[in-house]
Amino acid sequence: MKILLIEDDKELGQSLKNYFELNKIETVWLWDERNINNLLKVYDFDVIVLDLILSFSRGEDIISLIRSQGIKTLILVLTAKNSLKDKEVCFQRGADDYLTKPFEPKELILRIKALSKRKRIDSIITIGDLTINTDAKTIKKGDEEIKISKTAWDLLILLIKKRRDIVDTETILNYVWSGKAVGDEIVRTYIKELRKILPPDSIQTYKGRGYRLI
């Protein structure tokens, strides 16, 4: 799971990031919300955790911005604002959950995991003569199980999540390699690995743009 944390309190933000990652939740932490558009262009998040009281923007306006761009990523508001009216505004603008500060860290984790399940892809996916079980992390052709590397599996899951959409190379690099200093060639290497086990022409290449799973 990968989440975006938008929190301008650097002490709290660092503490939350550390706690999330202890619980195996990969976290991109944004303390200057003015950079949100850049992140949303290149990352695919499961959940956005958003404070309302920020340095340069109102969290409510960020919710509206995200939804106006057609981004359906689930949003959990985490804030000291606790009136019913505050909650109403956020839900009307497109928030999916709302937790007030102070809070129990364990509850926050539970809420994030519950939200992430809402957008889960089907657990059983068929591509040609292959059956992919995303829960068991298996790929089978008939009774034969096909093995691929963990990196190829992560790439396959991203392509499945965005099936029939073109996924640009930058999004792939950030999702699979989390911004590590790797280039386009490594993407081509793992696309090649997937093509060896998928039916012919399952992955289409759009030169200079990205890849699409049909």
C-alpha positions in Angstrom: 0.0 0.0 0.0 1.2 3.5 -0.8 -0.3 6.6 0.8 0.2 10.4 0.5 0.5 12.2 3.8 -0.2 16.0 3.6 0.8 17.5 6.9 2.8 20.7 7.5 3.7 20.0 11.1 7.1 18.5 10.5 7.4 16.8 13.9 4.0 15.1 13.6 4.5 14.4 9.9 7.8 12.6 10.5 6.3 10.6 13.4 3.4 9.5 11.3 5.6 8.6 8.4 7.8 6.5 10.7 4.7 4.8 12.2 3.1 4.1 8.9 6.3 2.5 7.5 6.7 0.4 10.7 3.2 -1.0 9.7 4.4 -1.7 6.1 2.6 1.3 4.6 4.8 3.1 2.1 4.4 6.8 2.7 5.2 9.9 0.6 5.1 12.9 3.0 4.3 16.3 1.7 4.7 19.3 4.1 4.4 22.0 1.4 1.0 21.4 -0.1 1.8 23.7 -3.1 3.6 20.7 -4.6 0.6 18.4 -4.7 0.0 18.6 -8.4 3.5 17.4 -9.2 3.1 14.4 -6.9 -0.4 13.4 -8.2 1.0 13.4 -11.8 3.7 10.8 -11.1 2.4 8.7 -8.2 -0.5 6.3 -7.9 -1.7 6.4 -4.2 -4.1 4.1 -2.4 -5.1 6.7 0.2 -4.4 10.4 0.8 -4.2 11.5 4.5 -4.9 15.2 4.6 -4.7 17.8 7.3 -7.1 20.8 6.9 -5.0 23.5 8.6 -2.0 23.9 6.3 0.6 26.7 5.7 -0.6 27.9 2.2 -4.0 26.3 1.5 -7.1 25.1 3.1 -7.4 21.3 3.2 -11.0 21.7 2.0 -9.9 23.4 -1.2 -7.3 20.6 -1.8 -10.2 18.0 -1.6 -12.0 20.0 -4.2 -8.9 20.3 -6.4 -8.3 16.6 -6.3 -11.9 15.7 -7.2 -12.1 18.4 -9.9 -9.2 16.6 -11.7 -11.1 13.4 -11.7 -8.8 11.7 -9.2 -10.7 9.1 -7.3 -8.0 8.3 -4.7 -9.6 7.8 -1.3 -9.1 10.8 1.1 -8.9 10.5 4.9 -9.1 13.9 6.6 -6.9 14.1 9.8 -7.5 17.4 11.6 -8.1 19.3 14.8 -11.2 20.8 13.3 -14.0 18.8 14.9 -17.3 20.5 14.3 -20.1 18.7 12.4 -20.1 21.6 9.9 -16.4 21.0 9.2 -17.1 17.3 8.6 -20.1 18.1 6.4 -18.0 20.4 4.1 -15.3 17.8 3.7 -17.7 15.0 2.8 -19.6 17.2 0.4 -16.4 18.0 -1.4 -15.4 14.4 -1.7 -13.6 13.2 1.4 -14.1 9.5 2.3 -13.3 9.5 6.0 -12.6 12.0 8.8 -10.6 11.5 12.0 -10.0 14.3 14.6 -6.9 15.1 16.5 -5.9 13.9 19.1 -6.3 10.3 17.8 -5.1 6.8 18.5 -2.4 5.9 15.9 -3.7 2.3 15.8 -7.2 3.6 14.8 -5.6 5.7 12.0 -3.9 2.6 10.6 -7.2 0.6 10.8 -9.1 3.4 9.0 -6.4 3.6 6.3 -6.5 -0.2 5.7 -10.3 -0.2 5.6 -10.3 2.6 3.0 -7.7 0.9 0.9 -10.0 -2.2 0.6 -12.7 -0.1 -1.1 -10.5 0.4 -4.1 -9.0 -3.0 -4.3 -8.9 -4.7 -7.6 -10.7 -8.0 -8.0 -8.8 -10.8 -6.3 -9.1 -13.1 -9.4 -8.2 -11.6 -12.8 -8.1 -13.4 -16.1 -5.8 -12.4 -18.9 -6.1 -14.8 -21.8 -5.4 -18.3 -20.4 -3.8 -16.9 -17.2 -5.5 -16.6 -13.9 -4.0 -14.1 -11.5 -4.9 -14.2 -7.8 -3.9 -10.9 -6.3 -4.5 -12.0 -2.7 -2.5 -15.2 -3.0 0.0 -13.4 -5.3 -0.1 -16.3 -7.8 -0.2 -16.6 -11.6 -1.5 -19.9 -13.0 -1.9 -21.3 -16.5 -4.2 -24.2 -16.0 -2.8 -26.1 -13.0 0.7 -24.8 -13.6 1.9 -21.9 -11.4 4.1 -19.4 -13.1 6.8 -17.6 -11.1 7.9 -14.0 -11.7 10.1 -11.6 -9.7 8.7 -9.4 -7.0 9.5 -6.3 -9.1 7.7 -7.8 -12.1 4.7 -8.6 -9.9 4.5 -5.0 -8.6 4.6 -3.7 -12.2 1.9 -6.2 -13.2 -0.4 -5.0 -10.3 0.0 -1.4 -11.4 -0.9 -2.3 -15.0 -3.9 -4.2 -13.8 -5.0 -1.3 -11.6 -4.9 0.9 -14.6 -5.9 -1.7 -17.2 -6.7 -0.3 -20.6 -5.2 3.0 -19.7 -1.8 4.2 -20.8 0.6 4.2 -17.8 3.5 6.6 -18.4 7.0 5.6 -17.5 7.4 8.1 -14.8 4.3 6.7 -13.0 5.8 3.2 -13.3 9.2 4.3 -11.9 7.6 6.0 -8.9 5.2 3.2 -8.1 7.6 0.3 -8.5 10.9 1.9 -7.6 9.7 4.6 -5.3 11.7 7.4 -6.9 15.0 5.5 -6.8 17.6 6.6 -9.3 16.7 4.2 -12.1 15.9 4.9 -15.7 13.6 3.8 -18.5 15.8 0.8 -19.4 14.9 -1.0 -16.2 11.2 -0.6 -17.0 11.7 -2.1 -20.4 13.5 -5.0 -18.8 10.6 -5.9 -16.5 8.0 -5.3 -19.3 10.0 -7.9 -21.2 9.7 -10.3 -18.3 6.0 -9.9 -18.1 5.6 -10.3 -21.9 7.3 -13.7 -21.6 4.4 -15.0 -19.4 1.4 -13.0 -20.6 -0.5 -13.8 -23.8 0.9 -12.2 -27.0 0.2 -8.4 -27.4 -1.3 -8.2 -23.9 1.0 -5.2 -23.2 1.1 -2.5 -25.8 3.9 0.0 -26.0 3.3 3.7 -26.8 6.6 5.1 -27.7 7.5 8.1 -25.6 4.4 7.7 -23.5 4.2 4.4 -21.7 2.5 1.0 -21.7 -1.1 -0.3 -21.6 -2.4 -3.7 -20.5 -5.4 -4.7 -22.6 
